[in-house]
Amino acid sequence: MAKVKIQGHASGTGVLTITAPNTSTDRTITLPDSTGTILDNTSTLDATKLSGNLPAISGANLTGLNSSFSGLTDTTVSASDPAVNSNPSATGHIWVNKSSGEAYVCTDVTSNNNVWTNIGEGTGNIGLMAASGGTVTTDGDYKIHSFTSSGTFTVSSGGDLEYLVIGGGGAGSGVSTNTPGGGGGGAGAYRTATGFAVTAQAYTVTVGAGGAYNSSGNYNGGNGGSSTFSSITSTGGGNGAAYSPSHSAGTTSGGSGGGATLNHAAASGGTYGNAGGAANNQGGGGGGGSSSAGQQGNTGAPGYAGGGGNGTSSSITGSAVTRAGGGGGGGGYPDVNTSASRGTGGSGGGGRGGGAAGGTTNNNEPGLAATVNTGSGGGGGGAGTGSHTNSGGNGGSGIVILRYKFQ
């Protein structure tokens, strides 16, 4: 049988006291180590040797533990709020503003476009926009503010948005007696982009008017008006040319140019538009559209007018819509096919040009107005034969549409 030996340390002075239990039951102590060592300051206590309830111990000597919330790897404690460019490593990162007491959790870590949700009783998420103004619709997690007339876009919580700003379309020019068809009006400047930053403030929104046909006797069309939002300005489209009284095709710094007539060349396009189309002898040229230039009519038939340039499609509202087409040119004498001589309006709302019937007055037609809030050009008037005169069509008013993520 193994023996138990209790031996004092040679240099120690402490007393080892073994007290028998105050019971009548025998007790057995089994040493866990075959070497005779129970535990010393260099040994590791194996968890398999522990069972039952452990006694309370002091943590004063424990090391390697974080003593504050800021010491955790997925938290930030700061005197300011997080920003859209705080860029934590993963969603779920917690940010505490120790000055205001507000707490946020990151729910979207898109670089430089973070979303921070306020998880306390405070208000104001960071990275999600909030605004009012215009006609508001939703498309999933996005809100769309459409301005069909001038107004105010009021931002209460800033962020990035997508915009579409289109200037008013130019009017088609009309014709006086015994003159060729008028030129179609050009589309307003078409500007669109994403990632445009806005802050909490009120922004004035201006929607440009469509160019108006002048019916007071000179038959000239007018340029469209400018649409604006913040630093974005989309100028209007140019008017179509008129033969008599003589009136040149209009052009602006940003929009599309008006179509030509027999004695006036088409206008060039601006930065955000295209040129108008050339005249085809007696047939007027089409106005420029946001996607393509205005057209010249079929040269094999000298009275055929040119179609307006095509517009541009956008899905900013959640559905694809084409806007900013050029107006068609007015048909000219001597063609006897009224419908064939008309210049078609460009896709996106351009007004159709008027037709002409040679030698008669009954079938001569005015140019048609462009669709409102598309920024498209109006159609040119059909040739004025005999004593007949034809008006040009008014340009379509512009539009401003703003889209942002709100949830």
PEBELSUL-V635142 format. One line per field, one symbol per residue. ss: DSSP state (~ for helix, > for strand, _ for the rest). phi: phi as a letter, one per 40 degrees, with the letter a starting at -180 (. if undefined). burial: 1 if it has 9 or more other ideal C-beta (glycine too) atoms within 8 Angstrom, else 0. A space follows every 50 residues. Layout:
ss: ???
phi: ???
burial: ???
//
This chain:
ss: ______________________________________________~~~_ __________________~~~___>>>>_______________>>>>___ __>>>>>>______>>>>_______>___>>>__>>>>>__>>>>>>___ >>>>>>>_>>>>>>>>________>___>__________>>>>>>>>>__ _>>>>>______>_______>_____>>>__>>>_______>____>___ __________>__>_______________>__>_________________ ___________>>>______>>>______________~~~~_________ _________________________________>_____>________>> >>>>>__
phi: .cbbbbbcccbcbcbcbbbcccbcccbbbbccbccgccabcbcbcccccc agccccbcccbcbgbccacccccbbbbacbccbcbcfccacgcbbbcccc gcbbbcbabddgacbbccbcccbgcbhbcaaahgcbbbbgcbbbbbbcac abbbccacibbbbbbbccccccccbccfbcccccccccdbbaabgccbbc acbcbbbccccbcccchbgccbccccbbafccbbcccccccbcaddaccc abcbccccccbdbbccccccdbabcccccbfcccccccbcbaccbccccc bccccccccccbcabcchbcbcbgcccccccbcbcbcdccccccccdhhc cccccbbdgbbcbcbcccccccfbgcccccccdccgccbbccccccccab bbbacba
burial: 00000000000000000000000000000000000000000000000000 00000000000000000000000111110011010101000011111000 01111101100011111100000011111010110110000111111100 00111010111111111111111111101111111111111100010100 00101111111111000011111111111001111111111110001011 11011111111101011011011111111111111111111011111000 11111111111101011100011111111111111001011111111111 11111111010011111111001111111111111101111111111111 1111010
//
